[in-house]
Amino acid sequence: MYNKIVYNHFPKNIEIGSIVSEKILPIFKDTIELNINLLNNKLSDKNVCNNFILIPNVKKIIKII
């Protein structure tokens, strides 16, 4: 789905996930893994848009780091 959006619509920026409790929104549980994979692919493809993650609070940022 990501590739279809990026390569057909050429967005400048795209939010592709959120770091929220898996109990509240389990669909976002693989956000970090997805972003790492996209970052690895992005290094070889200069036409990919900027990817962003919604991080609701400082506690979640510290968890990621």
N, C-alpha and C positions, 0 to 999 in steps of 0.2 A: 504494500500500500504506500509506504514511504517513497519508494522509487517512482511509482506511478504519479504521485503528486509532484515530486521534485522535477522529474524529467518531462512531464507534460504541461505543468503550469508555471514552472520556474519561479517559485516564491523566493523572496530575498531572505526571509526568516521563517522559521517554523518551530512551534512548541511541540515536542514529541514525547512528553511524559511529565510526571510529577512525583515528587518524593513525599508520599503520604502514607499513612498507616495501611498495611495490607488488609487489616480488618475492615477498614472503611471502603477502600477502593482496591480490591485485589488485582484488577486489570493492570495496575501500574507497578506491580512487584518486580518486573524485569527492566525498569527504566534505566538503571545504571548500566546493566549489561548491554542493552540496546545502544546506549550512547557510546560506550566503548567500542562496540562493533562499527558504528557509523563513523567514529573518529578515525579508526584504522582504515576504513575505506575512503574517507575524505582526504587523507594525506596523498592519495594517488589520483584524485579527481578534483580539479580546481573549480569545476562548475557547480559544485554542491552548495546549497544554501546554508545559512547559519542555523544551528540547532540550539534550542533552549529547553531548559527543564524548569518547571515551576517548583520552587522550594518555599514552603509556607512559613518557616521560622528558622531561627538561628540553631536550635537544637538539631534540626534535620541537616543543616549544613555541616555541623560538627560531626555528625554521624557519617556523612559521606567522606569527609576528609580523613 
